[in-house]
Amino acid sequence: MRKLWKSRKALSPVVAAIILIAVTVAVSIAVAAWMGALTFTFMKTEELKITGVTFQTGNATITVTNTGANTYTVSGVTIDDVSATVLVWGGSFAADHSLAKGASGTITISHSWTSGYKYTYAVLTTTGNKYTYTTTAAP
């Protein structure tokens, strides 16, 4: 029996080193791919800030600023979770309703408001995000 064990050889140091290097490279590639995906996610950060709402007879104007990392596109506006009709896209909004990074714009919507009532306005983007702003209608 001892003779049997004596004739077996372990891995040579060269083969062991090659296996260690291969495992290290595989783990490095996996970590790099994970970090790349994480960085890509953060680069697509979308952030919209509603800076105010002004009231005119029969409509309201929402002022927004793109404080995110990229251009985004507005897909619609709601008032208290009810879809609103957009009358005018103003400021720096492009024809496709997109707003560049750092730019500000205005969205004028049809809205029969009542002085003293609280309204929640939401601006929706094509990525599915919803940015809200609650205010009380001024007299």
KOLMIVEX-842171 format. One record per atom (N, C-alpha, C): x, y, z; atom name; residue in one letter. Coordinates in pm, whole numbers. Example, Ala and Ser with C-alpha at 12.3 -4.5 7.8 and 13.67 -1.06 7.14 Angstrom:
2
+--------+--------+--------+------+------+
!      u !      v !      w ! name ! resn !
+--------+--------+--------+------+------+
!   1319 !   -569 !    780 !    N !    a !
!   1230 !   -450 !    780 !   CA !    a !
!   1320 !   -330 !    780 !    C !    a !
!   1285 !   -225 !    708 !    N !    s !
!   1367 !   -106 !    714 !   CA !    s !
!   1290 !      3 !    787 !    C !    s !
+--------+--------+--------+------+------+
// end
This chain:
139
+--------+--------+--------+------+------+
!      u !      v !      w ! name ! resn !
+--------+--------+--------+------+------+
!     81 !   -119 !      0 !    N !    m !
!      0 !      0 !      0 !   CA !    m !
!     86 !    126 !      0 !    C !    m !
!    194 !    122 !     77 !    N !    r !
!    282 !    239 !     79 !   CA !    r !
!    344 !    266 !    -55 !    C !    r !
!    368 !    165 !   -126 !    N !    k !
!    428 !    180 !   -257 !   CA !    k !
!    335 !    256 !   -351 !    C !    k !
!    205 !    231 !   -337 !    N !    l !
!    106 !    296 !   -421 !   CA !    l !
!    106 !    448 !   -397 !    C !    l !
!    109 !    489 !   -273 !    N !    w !
!    108 !    632 !   -241 !   CA !    w !
!    239 !    697 !   -281 !    C !    w !
!    345 !    626 !   -272 !    N !    k !
!    475 !    682 !   -305 !   CA !    k !
!    487 !    714 !   -454 !    C !    k !
!    419 !    639 !   -536 !    N !    s !
!    432 !    659 !   -679 !   CA !    s !
!    346 !    775 !   -730 !    C !    s !
!    246 !    821 !   -650 !    N !    r !
!    162 !    934 !   -692 !   CA !    r !
!    239 !   1064 !   -675 !    C !    r !
!    219 !   1153 !   -770 !    N !    k !
!    288 !   1282 !   -762 !   CA !    k !
!    184 !   1392 !   -751 !    C !    k !
!    218 !   1498 !   -683 !    N !    a !
!    131 !   1615 !   -671 !   CA !    a !
!    145 !   1701 !   -796 !    C !    a !
!     65 !   1807 !   -803 !    N !    l !
!     78 !   1899 !   -915 !   CA !    l !
!    215 !   1964 !   -912 !    C !    l !
!    268 !   1984 !  -1027 !    N !    s !
!    398 !   2051 !  -1032 !   CA !    s !
!    379 !   2199 !  -1000 !    C !    s !
!    478 !   2267 !   -950 !    N !    p !
!    465 !   2409 !   -918 !   CA !    p !
!    427 !   2495 !  -1040 !    C !    p !
!    469 !   2457 !  -1158 !    N !    v !
!    438 !   2533 !  -1279 !   CA !    v !
!    288 !   2523 !  -1309 !    C !    v !
!    232 !   2404 !  -1302 !    N !    v !
!     89 !   2385 !  -1328 !   CA !    v !
!      7 !   2458 !  -1221 !    C !    v !
!     48 !   2451 !  -1096 !    N !    a !
!    -22 !   2521 !   -989 !   CA !    a !
!    -20 !   2672 !  -1012 !    C !    a !
!     92 !   2726 !  -1055 !    N !    a !
!    103 !   2870 !  -1082 !   CA !    a !
!     11 !   2910 !  -1197 !    C !    a !
!      4 !   2828 !  -1301 !    N !    i !
!    -83 !   2857 !  -1416 !   CA !    i !
!   -230 !   2857 !  -1373 !    C !    i !
!   -269 !   2762 !  -1290 !    N !    i !
!   -407 !   2755 !  -1241 !   CA !    i !
!   -439 !   2879 !  -1157 !    C !    i !
!   -349 !   2919 !  -1069 !    N !    l !
!   -370 !   3040 !   -987 !   CA !    l !
!   -385 !   3165 !  -1073 !    C !    l !
!   -301 !   3176 !  -1175 !    N !    i !
!   -309 !   3293 !  -1264 !   CA !    i !
!   -442 !   3293 !  -1339 !    C !    i !
!   -486 !   3177 !  -1388 !    N !    a !
!   -613 !   3169 !  -1461 !   CA !    a !
!   -731 !   3207 !  -1371 !    C !    a !
!   -731 !   3160 !  -1247 !    N !    v !
!   -839 !   3196 !  -1154 !   CA !    v !
!   -836 !   3345 !  -1126 !    C !    v !
!   -719 !   3402 !  -1105 !    N !    t !
!   -707 !   3546 !  -1079 !   CA !    t !
!   -759 !   3628 !  -1196 !    C !    t !
!   -724 !   3589 !  -1317 !    N !    v !
!   -770 !   3661 !  -1436 !   CA !    v !
!   -923 !   3650 !  -1449 !    C !    v !
!   -978 !   3534 !  -1425 !    N !    a !
!  -1123 !   3515 !  -1436 !   CA !    a !
!  -1197 !   3601 !  -1334 !    C !    a !
!  -1149 !   3605 !  -1211 !    N !    v !
!  -1211 !   3688 !  -1107 !   CA !    v !
!  -1197 !   3836 !  -1143 !    C !    v !
!  -1082 !   3876 !  -1195 !    N !    s !
!  -1061 !   4016 !  -1235 !   CA !    s !
!  -1158 !   4058 !  -1345 !    C !    s !
!  -1179 !   3971 !  -1441 !    N !    i !
!  -1273 !   4001 !  -1550 !   CA !    i !
!  -1415 !   4015 !  -1495 !    C !    i !
!  -1453 !   3927 !  -1405 !    N !    a !
!  -1587 !   3934 !  -1347 !   CA !    a !
!  -1607 !   4063 !  -1268 !    C !    a !
!  -1508 !   4104 !  -1190 !    N !    v !
!  -1516 !   4228 !  -1111 !   CA !    v !
!  -1520 !   4348 !  -1204 !    C !    v !
!  -1440 !   4348 !  -1309 !    N !    a !
!  -1438 !   4459 !  -1404 !   CA !    a !
!  -1573 !   4473 !  -1474 !    C !    a !
!  -1634 !   4361 !  -1512 !    N !    a !
!  -1766 !   4367 !  -1577 !   CA !    a !
!  -1870 !   4421 !  -1480 !    C !    a !
!  -1866 !   4378 !  -1357 !    N !    w !
!  -1962 !   4426 !  -1256 !   CA !    w !
!  -1945 !   4576 !  -1233 !    C !    w !
!  -1821 !   4622 !  -1219 !    N !    m !
!  -1796 !   4765 !  -1197 !   CA !    m !
!  -1836 !   4847 !  -1319 !    C !    m !
!  -1814 !   4792 !  -1438 !    N !    g !
!  -1855 !   4862 !  -1560 !   CA !    g !
!  -2005 !   4880 !  -1566 !    C !    g !
!  -2079 !   4776 !  -1531 !    N !    a !
!  -2225 !   4785 !  -1530 !   CA !    a !
!  -2272 !   4884 !  -1425 !    C !    a !
!  -2206 !   4885 !  -1311 !    N !    l !
!  -2242 !   4978 !  -1204 !   CA !    l !
!  -2217 !   5123 !  -1248 !    C !    l !
!  -2103 !   5148 !  -1311 !    N !    t !
!  -2070 !   5282 !  -1360 !   CA !    t !
!  -2168 !   5325 !  -1467 !    C !    t !
!  -2205 !   5235 !  -1558 !    N !    f !
!  -2299 !   5268 !  -1664 !   CA !    f !
!  -2433 !   5309 !  -1605 !    C !    f !
!  -2476 !   5239 !  -1499 !    N !    t !
!  -2603 !   5272 !  -1434 !   CA !    t !
!  -2597 !   5412 !  -1375 !    C !    t !
!  -2487 !   5448 !  -1311 !    N !    f !
!  -2477 !   5580 !  -1250 !   CA !    f !
!  -2464 !   5690 !  -1355 !    C !    f !
!  -2407 !   5660 !  -1469 !    N !    m !
!  -2393 !   5761 !  -1574 !   CA !    m !
!  -2528 !   5797 !  -1634 !    C !    m !
!  -2625 !   5710 !  -1623 !    N !    k !
!  -2758 !   5736 !  -1678 !   CA !    k !
!  -2850 !   5803 !  -1576 !    C !    k !
!  -2794 !   5858 !  -1472 !    N !    t !
!  -2876 !   5917 !  -1366 !   CA !    t !
!  -2962 !   6029 !  -1423 !    C !    t !
!  -3091 !   6018 !  -1396 !    N !    e !
!  -3187 !   6118 !  -1440 !   CA !    e !
!  -3240 !   6190 !  -1317 !    C !    e !
!  -3239 !   6320 !  -1322 !    N !    e !
!  -3290 !   6399 !  -1209 !   CA !    e !
!  -3353 !   6525 !  -1262 !    C !    e !
!  -3476 !   6544 !  -1224 !    N !    l !
!  -3553 !   6661 !  -1265 !   CA !    l !
!  -3596 !   6735 !  -1140 !    C !    l !
!  -3578 !   6864 !  -1139 !    N !    k !
!  -3623 !   6944 !  -1025 !   CA !    k !
!  -3732 !   7038 !  -1072 !    C !    k !
!  -3848 !   7027 !  -1009 !    N !    i !
!  -3957 !   7123 !  -1037 !   CA !    i !
!  -3934 !   7240 !   -943 !    C !    i !
!  -3909 !   7357 !   -999 !    N !    t !
!  -3873 !   7472 !   -917 !   CA !    t !
!  -3993 !   7561 !   -882 !    C !    t !
!  -4106 !   7538 !   -948 !    N !    g !
!  -4223 !   7618 !   -913 !   CA !    g !
!  -4338 !   7601 !  -1011 !    C !    g !
!  -4452 !   7649 !   -966 !    N !    v !
!  -4573 !   7650 !  -1050 !   CA !    v !
!  -4635 !   7788 !  -1038 !    C !    v !
!  -4667 !   7847 !  -1152 !    N !    t !
!  -4736 !   7977 !  -1152 !   CA !    t !
!  -4874 !   7957 !  -1213 !    C !    t !
!  -4968 !   8032 !  -1161 !    N !    f !
!  -5108 !   8018 !  -1203 !   CA !    f !
!  -5152 !   8139 !  -1284 !    C !    f !
!  -5214 !   8111 !  -1400 !    N !    q !
!  -5277 !   8213 !  -1482 !   CA !    q !
!  -5421 !   8168 !  -1503 !    C !    q !
!  -5503 !   8253 !  -1554 !    N !    t !
!  -5643 !   8218 !  -1577 !   CA !    t !
!  -5652 !   8100 !  -1674 !    C !    t !
!  -5707 !   7988 !  -1628 !    N !    g !
!  -5729 !   7872 !  -1714 !   CA !    g !
!  -5610 !   7782 !  -1737 !    C !    g !
!  -5494 !   7817 !  -1680 !    N !    n !
!  -5379 !   7729 !  -1697 !   CA !    n !
!  -5277 !   7749 !  -1585 !    C !    n !
!  -5177 !   7665 !  -1586 !    N !    a !
!  -5067 !   7673 !  -1489 !   CA !    a !
!  -4938 !   7645 !  -1564 !    C !    a !
!  -4829 !   7706 !  -1519 !    N !    t !
!  -4700 !   7685 !  -1582 !   CA !    t !
!  -4604 !   7624 !  -1480 !    C !    t !
!  -4549 !   7510 !  -1517 !    N !    i !
!  -4454 !   7438 !  -1432 !   CA !    i !
!  -4314 !   7469 !  -1482 !    C !    i !
!  -4226 !   7512 !  -1391 !    N !    t !
!  -4087 !   7540 !  -1426 !   CA !    t !
!  -4001 !   7424 !  -1378 !    C !    t !
!  -3919 !   7368 !  -1468 !    N !    v !
!  -3836 !   7253 !  -1436 !   CA !    v !
!  -3691 !   7278 !  -1475 !    C !    v !
!  -3600 !   7209 !  -1407 !    N !    t !
!  -3457 !   7213 !  -1440 !   CA !    t !
!  -3404 !   7071 !  -1443 !    C !    t !
!  -3326 !   7039 !  -1546 !    N !    n !
!  -3263 !   6908 !  -1556 !   CA !    n !
!  -3133 !   6912 !  -1476 !    C !    n !
!  -3133 !   6853 !  -1356 !    N !    t !
!  -3014 !   6851 !  -1271 !   CA !    t !
!  -2942 !   6716 !  -1281 !    C !    t !
!  -2982 !   6632 !  -1375 !    N !    g !
!  -2922 !   6500 !  -1393 !   CA !    g !
!  -2798 !   6505 !  -1482 !    C !    g !
!  -2750 !   6386 !  -1515 !    N !    a !
!  -2625 !   6372 !  -1590 !   CA !    a !
!  -2644 !   6374 !  -1741 !    C !    a !
!  -2766 !   6354 !  -1790 !    N !    n !
!  -2790 !   6344 !  -1934 !   CA !    n !
!  -2918 !   6416 !  -1974 !    C !    n !
!  -2941 !   6423 !  -2103 !    N !    t !
!  -3066 !   6477 !  -2157 !   CA !    t !
!  -3178 !   6378 !  -2127 !    C !    t !
!  -3296 !   6428 !  -2094 !    N !    y !
!  -3410 !   6341 !  -2074 !   CA !    y !
!  -3529 !   6397 !  -2150 !    C !    y !
!  -3630 !   6314 !  -2170 !    N !    t !
!  -3749 !   6354 !  -2245 !   CA !    t !
!  -3872 !   6340 !  -2156 !    C !    t !
!  -3954 !   6445 !  -2154 !    N !    v !
!  -4078 !   6444 !  -2076 !   CA !    v !
!  -4187 !   6379 !  -2160 !    C !    v !
!  -4259 !   6284 !  -2099 !    N !    s !
!  -4365 !   6214 !  -2172 !   CA !    s !
!  -4504 !   6264 !  -2136 !    C !    s !
!  -4517 !   6337 !  -2025 !    N !    g !
!  -4648 !   6387 !  -1989 !   CA !    g !
!  -4649 !   6455 !  -1853 !    C !    g !
!  -4765 !   6512 !  -1820 !    N !    v !
!  -4783 !   6583 !  -1694 !   CA !    v !
!  -4918 !   6539 !  -1635 !    C !    v !
!  -4921 !   6525 !  -1502 !    N !    t !
!  -5048 !   6495 !  -1436 !   CA !    t !
!  -5074 !   6597 !  -1326 !    C !    t !
!  -5203 !   6617 !  -1297 !    N !    i !
!  -5246 !   6701 !  -1185 !   CA !    i !
!  -5328 !   6609 !  -1095 !    C !    i !
!  -5282 !   6589 !   -974 !    N !    d !
!  -5349 !   6497 !   -881 !   CA !    d !
!  -5377 !   6362 !   -949 !    C !    d !
!  -5277 !   6310 !  -1017 !    N !    d !
!  -5281 !   6179 !  -1085 !   CA !    d !
!  -5377 !   6172 !  -1204 !    C !    d !
!  -5420 !   6286 !  -1256 !    N !    v !
!  -5504 !   6291 !  -1375 !   CA !    v !
!  -5423 !   6357 !  -1487 !    C !    v !
!  -5420 !   6295 !  -1602 !    N !    s !
!  -5342 !   6347 !  -1714 !   CA !    s !
!  -5385 !   6489 !  -1751 !    C !    s !
!  -5285 !   6573 !  -1777 !    N !    a !
!  -5311 !   6713 !  -1812 !   CA !    a !
!  -5276 !   6737 !  -1959 !    C !    a !
!  -5341 !   6836 !  -2018 !    N !    t !
!  -5314 !   6874 !  -2156 !   CA !    t !
!  -5207 !   6981 !  -2158 !    C !    t !
!  -5097 !   6953 !  -2228 !    N !    v !
!  -4988 !   7050 !  -2240 !   CA !    v !
!  -5022 !   7147 !  -2352 !    C !    v !
!  -5015 !   7277 !  -2318 !    N !    l !
!  -5044 !   7380 !  -2417 !   CA !    l !
!  -4916 !   7430 !  -2484 !    C !    l !
!  -4811 !   7455 !  -2404 !    N !    v !
!  -4687 !   7513 !  -2457 !   CA !    v !
!  -4566 !   7451 !  -2386 !    C !    v !
!  -4466 !   7413 !  -2466 !    N !    w !
!  -4336 !   7371 !  -2413 !   CA !    w !
!  -4243 !   7490 !  -2430 !    C !    w !
!  -4198 !   7551 !  -2321 !    N !    g !
!  -4117 !   7671 !  -2332 !   CA !    g !
!  -3975 !   7653 !  -2278 !    C !    g !
!  -3904 !   7762 !  -2277 !    N !    g !
!  -3767 !   7758 !  -2226 !   CA !    g !
!  -3677 !   7679 !  -2320 !    C !    g !
!  -3598 !   7590 !  -2263 !    N !    s !
!  -3499 !   7513 !  -2340 !   CA !    s !
!  -3549 !   7378 !  -2389 !    C !    s !
!  -3680 !   7352 !  -2381 !    N !    f !
!  -3732 !   7225 !  -2432 !   CA !    f !
!  -3713 !   7217 !  -2582 !    C !    f !
!  -3668 !   7102 !  -2631 !    N !    a !
!  -3655 !   7079 !  -2775 !   CA !    a !
!  -3791 !   7038 !  -2831 !    C !    a !
!  -3800 !   7025 !  -2962 !    N !    a !
!  -3925 !   6990 !  -3028 !   CA !    a !
!  -3977 !   6853 !  -2984 !    C !    a !
!  -3885 !   6762 !  -2945 !    N !    d !
!  -3926 !   6629 !  -2901 !   CA !    d !
!  -3952 !   6623 !  -2750 !    C !    d !
!  -3962 !   6739 !  -2686 !    N !    h !
!  -3989 !   6755 !  -2542 !   CA !    h !
!  -3872 !   6709 !  -2455 !    C !    h !
!  -3752 !   6710 !  -2512 !    N !    s !
!  -3633 !   6674 !  -2434 !   CA !    s !
!  -3571 !   6800 !  -2375 !    C !    s !
!  -3500 !   6780 !  -2265 !    N !    l !
!  -3435 !   6890 !  -2195 !   CA !    l !
!  -3291 !   6849 !  -2167 !    C !    l !
!  -3197 !   6929 !  -2215 !    N !    a !
!  -3055 !   6896 !  -2201 !   CA !    a !
!  -3008 !   6910 !  -2056 !    C !    a !
!  -2897 !   6847 !  -2028 !    N !    k !
!  -2836 !   6853 !  -1895 !   CA !    k !
!  -2813 !   6999 !  -1855 !    C !    k !
!  -2861 !   7037 !  -1737 !    N !    g !
!  -2841 !   7171 !  -1685 !   CA !    g !
!  -2939 !   7276 !  -1736 !    C !    g !
!  -3023 !   7239 !  -1833 !    N !    a !
!  -3116 !   7335 !  -1892 !   CA !    a !
!  -3245 !   7344 !  -1811 !    C !    a !
!  -3314 !   7458 !  -1828 !    N !    s !
!  -3444 !   7480 !  -1763 !   CA !    s !
!  -3550 !   7502 !  -1869 !    C !    s !
!  -3672 !   7465 !  -1835 !    N !    g !
!  -3781 !   7484 !  -1929 !   CA !    g !
!  -3912 !   7504 !  -1855 !    C !    g !
!  -4014 !   7539 !  -1931 !    N !    t !
!  -4147 !   7558 !  -1873 !   CA !    t !
!  -4247 !   7472 !  -1949 !    C !    t !
!  -4345 !   7423 !  -1875 !    N !    i !
!  -4453 !   7344 !  -1934 !   CA !    i !
!  -4584 !   7410 !  -1893 !    C !    i !
!  -4653 !   7469 !  -1989 !    N !    t !
!  -4781 !   7533 !  -1960 !   CA !    t !
!  -4892 !   7433 !  -1991 !    C !    t !
!  -4976 !   7409 !  -1891 !    N !    i !
!  -5083 !   7310 !  -1904 !   CA !    i !
!  -5219 !   7376 !  -1885 !    C !    i !
!  -5318 !   7316 !  -1945 !    N !    s !
!  -5456 !   7362 !  -1926 !   CA !    s !
!  -5500 !   7317 !  -1788 !    C !    s !
!  -5545 !   7413 !  -1706 !    N !    h !
!  -5581 !   7378 !  -1568 !   CA !    h !
!  -5676 !   7482 !  -1510 !    C !    h !
!  -5798 !   7439 !  -1483 !    N !    s !
!  -5894 !   7527 !  -1415 !   CA !    s !
!  -5874 !   7506 !  -1265 !    C !    s !
!  -5799 !   7592 !  -1204 !    N !    w !
!  -5764 !   7577 !  -1063 !   CA !    w !
!  -5853 !   7664 !   -976 !    C !    w !
!  -5856 !   7632 !   -848 !    N !    t !
!  -5934 !   7708 !   -751 !   CA !    t !
!  -5839 !   7763 !   -647 !    C !    t !
!  -5847 !   7893 !   -624 !    N !    s !
!  -5759 !   7959 !   -529 !   CA !    s !
!  -5772 !   7895 !   -390 !    C !    s !
!  -5658 !   7871 !   -326 !    N !    g !
!  -5656 !   7814 !   -191 !   CA !    g !
!  -5655 !   7663 !   -186 !    C !    g !
!  -5675 !   7594 !   -298 !    N !    y !
!  -5673 !   7449 !   -300 !   CA !    y !
!  -5531 !   7400 !   -327 !    C !    y !
!  -5498 !   7284 !   -272 !    N !    k !
!  -5366 !   7224 !   -289 !   CA !    k !
!  -5370 !   7127 !   -407 !    C !    k !
!  -5270 !   7137 !   -494 !    N !    y !
!  -5260 !   7051 !   -612 !   CA !    y !
!  -5122 !   6985 !   -614 !    C !    y !
!  -5119 !   6860 !   -663 !    N !    t !
!  -4992 !   6790 !   -681 !   CA !    t !
!  -4970 !   6772 !   -831 !    C !    t !
!  -4863 !   6833 !   -880 !    N !    y !
!  -4825 !   6825 !  -1020 !   CA !    y !
!  -4716 !   6720 !  -1033 !    C !    y !
!  -4722 !   6640 !  -1137 !    N !    a !
!  -4618 !   6539 !  -1162 !   CA !    a !
!  -4574 !   6549 !  -1307 !    C !    a !
!  -4443 !   6549 !  -1325 !    N !    v !
!  -4385 !   6547 !  -1459 !   CA !    v !
!  -4330 !   6406 !  -1479 !    C !    v !
!  -4373 !   6342 !  -1588 !    N !    l !
!  -4334 !   6204 !  -1618 !   CA !    l !
!  -4232 !   6204 !  -1731 !    C !    l !
!  -4133 !   6114 !  -1721 !    N !    t !
!  -4032 !   6105 !  -1825 !   CA !    t !
!  -4047 !   5973 !  -1900 !    C !    t !
!  -3982 !   5965 !  -2015 !    N !    t !
!  -3992 !   5844 !  -2098 !   CA !    t !
!  -3925 !   5724 !  -2032 !    C !    t !
!  -3841 !   5745 !  -1933 !    N !    t !
!  -3778 !   5634 !  -1863 !   CA !    t !
!  -3868 !   5578 !  -1753 !    C !    t !
!  -3983 !   5641 !  -1732 !    N !    g !
!  -4077 !   5593 !  -1632 !   CA !    g !
!  -4067 !   5663 !  -1497 !    C !    g !
!  -3979 !   5760 !  -1485 !    N !    n !
!  -3968 !   5833 !  -1358 !   CA !    n !
!  -4078 !   5938 !  -1347 !    C !    n !
!  -4113 !   5967 !  -1221 !    N !    k !
!  -4220 !   6063 !  -1192 !   CA !    k !
!  -4167 !   6162 !  -1088 !    C !    k !
!  -4172 !   6290 !  -1121 !    N !    y !
!  -4124 !   6395 !  -1032 !   CA !    y !
!  -4244 !   6480 !   -991 !    C !    y !
!  -4266 !   6494 !   -861 !    N !    t !
!  -4386 !   6562 !   -812 !   CA !    t !
!  -4353 !   6693 !   -742 !    C !    t !
!  -4454 !   6778 !   -736 !    N !    y !
!  -4444 !   6907 !   -671 !   CA !    y !
!  -4585 !   6943 !   -622 !    C !    y !
!  -4596 !   6970 !   -494 !    N !    t !
!  -4726 !   7004 !   -436 !   CA !    t !
!  -4725 !   7151 !   -396 !    C !    t !
!  -4832 !   7222 !   -433 !    N !    t !
!  -4843 !   7365 !   -400 !   CA !    t !
!  -4990 !   7403 !   -387 !    C !    t !
!  -5011 !   7516 !   -325 !    N !    t !
!  -5147 !   7569 !   -310 !   CA !    t !
!  -5166 !   7679 !   -412 !    C !    t !
!  -5280 !   7675 !   -482 !    N !    a !
!  -5309 !   7776 !   -584 !   CA !    a !
!  -5324 !   7912 !   -520 !    C !    a !
!  -5253 !   8007 !   -575 !    N !    a !
!  -5255 !   8144 !   -525 !   CA !    a !
!  -5379 !   8217 !   -577 !    C !    a !
!  -5422 !   8319 !   -503 !    N !    p !
!  -5538 !   8398 !   -548 !   CA !    p !
!  -5505 !   8482 !   -671 !    C !    p !
+--------+--------+--------+------+------+
// end
